[in-house]
Amino acid sequence: MRIERVTATPGVAGFFFDDQAAITAGADADGMAYAGSPRTDGYERIREPGEALVVEVVLSDGRRVRGDCAAVQYSGAGDRDPLFRAADHRAVVEGAVAEALVGRDAACVADNAAVVESLADERGLHTAVRYGVSQALVAAASAARATTQTRVLADALGTETATEPVPVFGQSGEQRRRGAEAMLLKRVGVLPHGLFNSVEAVGPDGVRLVEYLDWLSERAATLGGDGYRPRFHVDVYGMLGELFGPPYDRAAVTGYVRELRAAAAPYPLQIEGPMDAGSREAQIDAMAELRDGLADAGVAVDIVADEWCDSRADVEAFVDAGAADVVQVKTPDVGGLLESGRAARYCAGTDTRAYVGGTCNETTVSARRCAHVALATDAAQVLAKPGMGFDAGYAAVSNEMRRTLARHRAAVGPGDAA
């Protein structure tokens, strides 16, 4: 089966683009917007509507498969690609990308993905473009081979697929309590993210985060029922760095993390993005310093790499340095789905776990494609997305995994590319 045509249509994503630099610097909320001027290049306002580019690949049997180009909420932060304006990338998808793919065998996903990655090196394709096109190529291979997208990816990666759904990580947005309660009622495996992206959110001395985890532990026991043992995961967007600063292995820092652990007990705790050190090398050093300090102090809290951990090479650098207990494979930043799979696979045999993440600012199509990456690599957790409402994203990702595993247990037939 051959690729006959590639089209691209500008669309909308599941949330917003937010200027992280302006928000962490203290921009005042103005309802759903933020007051003040942006600080990151490409932004006209601190909060802008999310955009997507819908890619369709037409196959020689007339079937159409889809992938959605999307970029993270905090586009342009750190060393990420700049703010993604979907209409600006339509021409390259329908031009150079289409020319490189038309006529190729749709079943050969690794070869087709390599063509796009090579073109990305030549033309500087935005990571969002590589992301969306790769989704369509995986779906095309699934259609051509009449198998699941999980098995397409696993075959290309040389991995064994998960036999049970990967634990889903719910994100609450700013609805930290109501959102968390919804997750607890649904017995979500990892929660609640919490969006602790300012000193105001964690408290000037960090006490609000301690109080929140204490509340969350109590509600988990009340709402979760017998046998429910979720993992708590909070994203603090560098706020430990803002509160304490380096060095991160000193008693003041490890003592505060011990307080967080005590508040979360008896549930395990992992903290994402404890600091933003300003570069990959500095971030690795700071994260490793904190991880070693926590180990020496006997504080059983895992730390999660996010900032400055964007590409597959970044993930590998964090893993090699032992700088994190968990690395987020932030799929829109990594680019192609196979690259995300390789990044997750790299964690195998190490003491670092892979979290197939992404952003609230995606689409249901990209979220479902990422569920297959998680299953193909048997990741530690996978993000519920898109949007900040939790329920819809949780359903999209959970149901995709469940239907895929059901197909694996039964006869797999045509139609899996949907």
N, C-alpha and C positions, 0 to 999 in steps of 0.2 A: 504494500500500500504506500502510495507516494503523497508527499505534501504538494498540494495544488496551488494554494493561495494563502497569504497572510494579511489580515486586516487589523486596524487599530482604531478604537473609538474612545475619545475622552469621556470619562465618567466621574463618579463621585466615590469617595472612600467613606469608611465607617465612623470617622471622628474628625479631628482637626489637626492641622499643623500648628505647633506651639513653639515660640521662641524661648528655648530653655534658659538661655543666658539672661534674658529680661525677667523671667519668672523667678529664677533663683536669686536674682539681684533685688527682689522685693517688689515687683510690679503689682499694683493693687488690682484685685478682681473688680470687675464692673459687670455684675450679673454673669452671663456666660462668656463675656469678653474680658479683656484686661486694659486698664488705662495706661497711657504712656507710649513711648516710642520703642520700636524693636531695636535689638542690639546685634542681631545676626544678619549677615548679608542675604539678600533675596526676599526678606520679609517686608511687607508693606504695613502690616499690623502685627501685634504680638501673637494674636490668634487668627488663623485663616482657615477657611474650609478645606478639608482634605480632598485630594484629587486622586483619581485612578485612571489608568489607560487600559481599556478592555481589548485584549488581543484574541483574535479568532484564527485558528488554523483550519483550513478547508482541506479535507482528505480526498483522495481519488475516488472513493466510493460515495462521495457526497456528504459524509458526516462532517460536522463542525465540532471542534473542541476549543476550550477557552482557558486562558490564563489572565490574571489581572496584575498589571504593574502598579505597585503601591510603595510608598515610602513611610518611614517611621514618623510618629507624632513629633518628635524633637529633631526634625530634619535640619541639617546644617550644623549640628552641635559636634564638638570635638573634631574628629577627622572624617566625619560622614560626608557623603555626597551632598550637594546643595539642595535647597528646597525644590521639590519636584512639581513642575508645571506640566501637566499631562499633554496639553496641546502642543507644547514645544517638542515633544518626542514622537509624535505621530508619524512624521515624515520619515524618520530614520527606521522605524519599525516596518512601515509599508514600502520603504526603499531598500536600503542596504541589507537589513535583516531578512526581508522577504526574498531578495535576490539570492542570498546565501543559502536559504532553506528550500525554496521551491525545487521540486524534482527529487528531493532526497527521500530515502526510505524512512517512513514514519516510525518503524519498529526500532530503529537504531538510535535510541535516546542518548547514549553516551557520546556517540559520534556527532549527533546533531547539537548537543549541548556544547561540545568542544568547539564546533564551528562558531557558535554565538560567543563563547568566551574569547576565542581568537579575535573575533570582530570587535569585542569590547576593548581588547588591548589596542587594536588599531584605531578605533573610532572614539574611544573614551565613553562607551555607553554608560549611562546612569545605572546604578545598581538596581533601581526600580524596574528598568527596562529588562535587564538580564533576568530579574526575578519573574516578571510576568510571562516573558517569552518561554522561559524554562518550564513554567507550569503547563503551558499549552503543549509543549513537546512531550512532557511526561504523560499527559492525557492522551496525546496522539499515539504514543507507543502502547499505552494500555488498550486503546481501541484496535490498533493494528494486531496486537498479540492476543486479544481477548482474555486478558488477565487483569488483576487489580493493579492500581498505581503503586501500591506498597510493594508488590512483587517486582514490578518494573524497576523500582528504585533499589530494592534489595539485590536484584541480579546485577545491576550496574555497579553497586557498591561492594558486592561480595559479603553481604551480611546475612544473619539469620533474623527473620522477622519476629516481632513480639507475638505472643500467643494470647495475651490479655490486653485490654485497653491500657494505654499509658496514662498514669495519673494526670488529670487536668488541673491546671493552675488558673484559678479565677481571679479577676481583677475588679476591684470595687470602684475605682475612681475615687472621687471625693465623697461618695456615699459610703464612708468607711464602716459604719455600723449597720445600716440597713442592707448594704450590699453583702457584708460578711454574713449576716443572718440568713440571707437567701442561700448563700453557699453552704452554710452549716445545715440548713434544712434539707438540701440536696446531697449532703454528705460528699462534698467535693474533696478531692485528695490533697490539694495544695491551695492555700489561700492566705491573705486576701489581697496582696500587693499593697494597697493602702494609699498609694500616691503621696508619700511623705516627702514632698518636693520643696519644702521651705522650712526655715527655722520656726515660723509660726505654726506649721503643722506638727513638728516634733516637740515644740516648746523650747523656749530659750535655754533651758538647762536639760532638755531631753525628757522632761517628766511626762509630757503628754503621750509620747510613744510608750513609755513604761505603763502608764495608766490604761492605754488602749489595749496593749497585750494582756494585761491583767483582766480587763473586761472580756476580751476575745476568748481567753481560756475558760472563763466562767460560762460564757454563752455556748461554747463548744460542748461542754459537759451537759448543759441543759437541753440544747436543741439536737445534738448529734445522735444521741442514743447509745445503746450498748455496742461495744466493739468498734466504735468509730474513733480513729486516731489520725487526724489530719496532720499535715506538716504546715506550720506557719511560715510564711515567706513575706517579708516586708521590703519594699524598695524605698530607700531613704535618699536617693539622688545626691549623694555626697555630703549629707548633712552631718555625719560624724566628723568629717573633716572640718566643716564649718564650726562645730561646737568645740572640738578639741585641738585640731591640727596635729602635725607630726611631732615626735615619733609616735607611731600607733601601737607599739608594744609596751608602752608604759602603763603603770597601774591605773591611772585615771581613766584610760580608754578601756582596758580590759575589765575594770571594775564596773563601768557603765554597761558594757555588754553583758556582764554577769547579772546585773539588775534586769536587763531585758529577758535573759534566759529564765530567771526566777519568775518573772511575771507571766511568761508563756507556759511555764510548766503546768502539766506534765507533757506538753506537746513539744516536739522538736521544732527548732527555730533556725531559719536561714535569713541572712540580711544581704540584700542586693545593693551594690553601689555605695559602699560605706563612705568613700571619699572620691573626689575627682582631682587627681594629681597633675593634670594638665598635659600629659603625653602618655603614650603606651608604656615606655620604659619606666617612667616615674610611677605610673599606676601599678605596674607589676611589682615594683619594689615596695610600694606602700601596702598593697594587698598582701604580699608575702610577709611583710613585717607584722601586720595585724594577725594574719593566720598563725604565724609562729608564736606571737605573744599570747594569743588565746589558748594555743596548745600548751604552752609553758605554764599558764595560769590555771589550766584545767577547766576552761570555760567551753562547754560543748555546744558551740554555735557555729554553723556553717556560713561561709561568706561566698557571695555570688558575684562573678565578674559580669559587668555590663558596659560601663563607660570605657572607651578605648579598646573594646573587644568586639570589633565590627566584622573584619574579614576572616576567612579561614586561617590565614597566616597569623592573625591576632589571637584567635582561639588557641592555635597550636603553641604560640609563645606563652600564653598564660598557663596552659597545661604543663609545658616543659619546665616552667619555673616553679611549679607547685604553688601558684599564687592564688588559687581559689579551690573551694570544695565543689563548686558548681560553676559552669560557664554557660552563659546564655548564648545560644546560636541564634542571633537576631536576624532572622531569615531575609527581610528586605535589605538589610545592610550587607549581608554576605553576597547576595546576588542570586546566582542560579541555584535551583533546588539540589542538584547533585553536589554543588560546593557546600551547601548546608549539611547534606548527608555526610560528606567527607569530614567536615568539622566535628559533627557529632560522633562519628565513628572513631575519630582520633582519641576520644576519651576512653575507649575500651582498653582495659588492662591497666589503667592508671587509678589514682585515688581521687580523680576529678570526674564528676558526673555531668552528663550533657542535658541541657534544658533547651528544647526546641521552642524558641520564643517568637518574637515579632513585635507587633504593635496593635493598639486599639484602632489605628488608622488604616486598616486593611479592608478587605471585602470577604464575604462568605466563601467566595471561590478560592482565594488565596489561603484562607484558614483551613478549608478542607484539604487542599493540596499539602499543607504542612502537617496535617494529621498523618498523612502517608509517610512523610519523612520521619516522624516520631516512631511510627510502627516499624518502618524499615530498619531503624537503628536501635530499637528497643530503648529509647531515651528514658531519662529519669522522670521527666515531666514535659508537658506541652501546654502552651498558652491557650486559654479560651479567648477567642477573638472572632470578629471585630467588635468595635464599640465599647462603651463604658457601662452598658446596662447589665452585663454579665450573662443573663439568662439565654439570650439568643446566641451569643458566641459559644457558650457552654454546650448548647444543644447542637450547634453546627459541628463542632469538633468531636464531641462525644458520639454523635450518631454516625459520623463518617467512619470513625474507628470501629464502632460496633457492627455496622453493615459490612465493612471490609473483612473483619474477622469471621463473620458469619459466612461470607463467600469462601473464605479459606477453609472453613470446616465442611463446606459443601462443594458442589460443582461450581467452578467459576466459568461464567459465560460472558457473551458480549454485553455491552452496556456499562461497563465499569468506568468509562471515560467521562460519564456525566458529572 
